[in-house]
Amino acid sequence: MSRVVVIGGGVVGLATAYHLARRGTAVTVIDRGRPGDACSKGNLGWICPSLSHPVPAPGLTVQSLKWMLHRDSPLYIDPAFALSSAGWLWRFWRHCNQHDYHHGMGALSELNRRAFALYNELRADGVQFEMHEDGMLFLFLTDQGIERSFAEFQAFAELGLAVPSRLDREGVRAAEPRLAPDVRGGVRVLHERRVRPETLCAGLLARVQALGGEVRSGVSITGMTRRGTRATMVETAEGRLEADAFVLAAGSWSGHLAKSFGFSLPIQPGKGYSITITGPEAAPSHAVYLYEMRVGVSPFNGAMRLGGTMELSGLNDRIVPERVAAIRRAAARYLPGSTRGAAEVEWTGMRPLTPDGLPAIGRAPGFDNLYVATGHAMLGMTMAPVTGLAVAELVTGQTSSFDLKPFDPGRFQRR
Ligand SMILES: Cc1cc2nc3c(=O)[nH]c(=O)nc-3n(C[C@H](O)[C@H](O)[C@H](O)COP(=O)(O)OP(=O)(O)OC[C@H]3O[C@@H](n4cnc5c(N)ncnc54)[C@H](O)[C@@H]3O)c2cc1C
């Protein structure tokens, strides 16, 4: 039986370990902290194939330059980051065009077509986690917003990935009675789901262990030894670990590790924030998106999470008060009373972001037995099972059931 080491125990690493373990592979997950404790913890947990689009979008360059002046804007680029990472930012902005956006949408949609089926399989296999299947509701303060968003969902409807319906002022209140008077209408997207991220990571971890996998916490990978095109072992503070294959799934830290392994993977952290309110006084009954403010709301069992925003400021876990306050303001504007509850926790997490907005899934350039599974940006929860399956197929030499060309980790090498 071959041995595989998965570097990083976020949702992507855990889903990869799960699919490998199910194929009878001896798998070890190594995490520098506690598995599931980084970006995969406090996010909104939407499983949303109908939002399969890359982050770089037409018009975002000009918009992000304007937003750069405001620390509480939906996308904030820290001036120090802009200087130190100008090359990455330039590549990101170059992808903010119609052609690349539509190419990315097509590629992501193809993969996400199987997202729900794979979540059903996790459940059927006994992975325990909280999941809700009652769709999403987008709320708008302007009629233009409704028109624009509905048109975007229709593009996904044509790809078979969304069932959107437009709701007027009364319709949206029939779905969610406690809305502020300013809310003009909504778009409801049926079939989308949400999971409580912490429960999904815990469920995957337990199932990996039940299948014989090993999970090691508090162990940081610091380097790799290779012989020709084969990686032979990873180095940790606790010693070296040999394996037949390796999967790099270290989220926002993957770029630095890739560099030390000898290849280029331009991943930058896109920081987001959330506030989890336990015992909320006024939670909506659906997952709700506050469109103009770019804030999402996820009701869970006994709790509600408000989250969103994107901050490019490098690797750090600082909680910037202005950004958390902006989330609170947005919630109060659409859903009065929704920020009150028995207790609350503020959180920040770093989404792994590539300059073209597509994840890197596949064999690492220059290696026969090192694979990459990262860069999922806003879609890591949605895509974790799909990615895990795709990587497990590659590692175990099965014919891939996905077209992984658009996600080739080698696309970033300088030619
Ligand atoms: C506010 C917010 C809301 C979001 N909402 C959604 C949503 O609704 N739906 C959705 O699909 N996605 C959502 N996302 C995105 C999603 O959270 C991420 O895409 C996903 O969690 C990334 O998972 P990951 O496993 O790649 O990374 P992580 O969860 O960050 O895991 C990487 C792991 O690698 C480990 N690691 C790093 N370096 C090393 C090393 N040297 N050695 C060993 N281990 C190492 C880390 O400790 C960490 O545990 C949201 C993100 C944010 C911030």
The ligand as an ORCA input file, in Angstrom:
! r2SCAN-3c Opt
* xyz 0 1
  C     -15.397     35.279      5.552
  C     -15.257     34.070      4.652
  C     -16.418     33.452      4.173
  C     -16.303     32.355      3.326
  N     -17.439     31.726      2.936
  C     -17.376     30.654      2.103
  C     -18.568     30.010      1.669
  O     -19.663     30.389      2.077
  N     -18.454     28.969      0.807
  C     -17.253     28.537      0.335
  O     -17.218     27.625     -0.491
  N     -16.087     29.117      0.755
  C     -16.139     30.162      1.618
  N     -14.986     30.782      2.035
  C     -13.700     30.312      1.512
  C     -13.218     29.088      2.272
  O     -13.256     29.349      3.660
  C     -11.755     28.761      1.850
  O     -11.675     28.676      0.446
  C     -11.315     27.423      2.427
  O     -11.522     27.377      3.821
  C      -9.825     27.160      2.130
  O      -9.517     25.903      2.674
  P      -8.028     25.353      2.656
  O      -8.085     23.979      3.190
  O      -7.455     25.543      1.297
  O      -7.214     26.330      3.618
  P      -7.159     26.459      5.216
  O      -8.454     26.151      5.842
  O      -6.548     27.785      5.499
  O      -6.176     25.297      5.626
  C      -4.793     25.313      5.341
  C      -4.114     24.536      6.452
  O      -2.730     24.386      6.127
  C      -2.003     24.422      7.347
  N      -0.612     24.770      7.058
  C      -0.138     25.912      6.552
  N       1.210     25.878      6.457
  C       1.603     24.667      6.911
  C       2.868     24.039      7.078
  N       4.014     24.655      6.764
  N       2.900     22.781      7.594
  C       1.745     22.138      7.941
  N       0.519     22.705      7.803
  C       0.435     23.947      7.291
  C      -2.724     25.505      8.154
  O      -2.466     25.378      9.551
  C      -4.187     25.249      7.796
  O      -4.857     24.432      8.756
  C     -15.041     31.867      2.915
  C     -13.886     32.482      3.430
  C     -13.989     33.563      4.292
  C     -12.740     34.185      4.838
*
